[in-house]
Amino acid sequence: MKISNKERIKKIVNTWASLQKQIKEHNITRELLLSDEFSQWAVTTPLYNIGEQVYMLSNEFKKANPDIPWSVVSGLRHRLVHDYEGINWSIIVEVVFDEMDDFVKMIEKLI
């Protein structure tokens, strides 16, 4: 069964909301994410799930919305999955605490 772009966007929004909830419930801070392996694992899976959903959006959909950094988010997924040992956690901290909210707000408007 093919998943629509709209359903993929909803999955991204829901996954981000779930991750934010877990971050709050488990008191994951910037500092903790930089140093705590369990927190890193907890954050990584939702991020690569979001990246996979972005990657699977149709090319036409992404081209119709060129102001959204699709390749950056899907590229993050590839980095998390294929180069786990080389992850720069400072970048992940910025993504989680500074950038992902804006990305999700931009794509929510597309539903």
C-alpha positions as CSV (number, residue, x, y, z in Angstrom):
1,M,0.0,0.0,0.0
2,K,1.4,3.4,-1.0
3,I,1.3,6.0,1.7
4,S,0.3,9.5,0.6
5,N,2.4,12.6,1.1
6,K,-0.2,13.9,3.5
7,E,0.0,10.7,5.6
8,R,3.8,11.0,5.7
9,I,3.6,14.6,6.8
10,K,1.2,13.6,9.6
11,K,3.6,10.8,10.6
12,I,6.4,13.3,10.8
13,V,4.4,15.7,12.9
14,N,3.2,12.9,15.3
15,T,6.7,11.5,15.6
16,W,8.1,14.9,16.5
17,A,5.3,15.4,19.1
18,S,6.1,12.1,20.6
19,L,9.8,12.8,20.8
20,Q,9.2,16.2,22.4
21,K,7.0,14.5,25.0
22,Q,9.7,12.0,25.8
23,I,12.3,14.7,26.0
24,K,10.2,16.5,28.6
25,E,9.2,13.4,30.6
26,H,12.8,12.1,30.8
27,N,14.3,15.5,31.4
28,I,16.6,15.3,28.4
29,T,18.6,18.5,28.2
30,R,21.2,19.7,25.8
31,E,23.9,18.7,28.1
32,L,22.5,15.3,28.7
33,L,22.1,14.6,25.0
34,L,25.7,15.5,24.5
35,S,27.0,12.9,26.9
36,D,24.4,10.3,27.8
37,E,24.3,7.3,25.5
38,F,20.7,6.2,26.5
39,S,19.4,9.7,25.7
40,Q,21.2,9.6,22.4
41,W,19.6,6.3,21.5
42,A,16.2,7.6,22.6
43,V,16.4,10.6,20.3
44,T,18.1,8.9,17.3
45,T,15.3,6.5,16.4
46,P,12.5,9.2,16.1
47,L,14.9,11.4,14.1
48,Y,15.7,8.8,11.6
49,N,12.1,7.8,11.3
50,I,11.3,11.5,10.5
51,G,14.1,11.5,7.9
52,E,12.8,8.3,6.3
53,Q,9.4,9.8,5.9
54,V,10.9,12.9,4.3
55,Y,13.0,10.8,2.0
56,M,9.9,8.8,0.9
57,L,7.8,11.9,0.0
58,S,7.3,12.2,-3.7
59,N,9.8,14.2,-5.7
60,E,6.9,16.3,-7.1
61,F,5.7,17.2,-3.6
62,K,9.2,18.2,-2.5
63,K,9.8,20.2,-5.7
64,A,6.4,22.0,-5.2
65,N,7.7,23.1,-1.7
66,P,11.3,24.2,-2.4
67,D,11.6,26.4,0.6
68,I,11.6,23.4,3.0
69,P,15.0,21.8,3.7
70,W,14.0,18.3,2.6
71,S,17.4,17.1,1.7
72,V,18.9,18.3,5.0
73,V,16.4,16.3,7.1
74,S,16.6,13.2,4.9
75,G,20.4,13.6,4.9
76,L,20.4,13.6,8.7
77,R,18.6,10.3,8.6
78,H,21.2,8.8,6.4
79,R,24.0,10.0,8.7
80,L,22.3,8.7,11.8
81,V,21.8,5.3,10.2
82,H,25.0,4.8,8.3
83,D,27.6,6.7,10.2
84,Y,26.4,6.3,13.8
85,E,30.0,6.3,15.2
86,G,30.7,9.6,13.4
87,I,27.8,11.6,14.7
88,N,28.5,15.0,15.9
89,W,26.2,15.3,18.9
90,S,26.5,19.1,19.0
91,I,24.8,19.2,15.7
92,I,22.0,16.8,16.9
93,V,21.5,19.0,19.9
94,E,21.0,22.0,17.6
95,V,18.6,20.0,15.4
96,V,16.5,18.8,18.4
97,F,16.5,21.9,20.5
98,D,16.7,24.7,17.8
99,E,15.7,23.6,14.3
100,M,13.3,20.7,14.2
101,D,10.4,22.7,15.7
102,D,10.6,25.2,12.8
103,F,10.8,22.4,10.2
104,V,7.7,20.7,11.6
105,K,5.8,24.0,11.8
106,M,6.6,24.6,8.1
107,I,5.4,21.2,7.0
108,E,2.3,21.2,9.2
109,K,0.9,24.0,6.9
110,L,1.1,21.5,4.0
111,I,-1.5,19.1,5.5
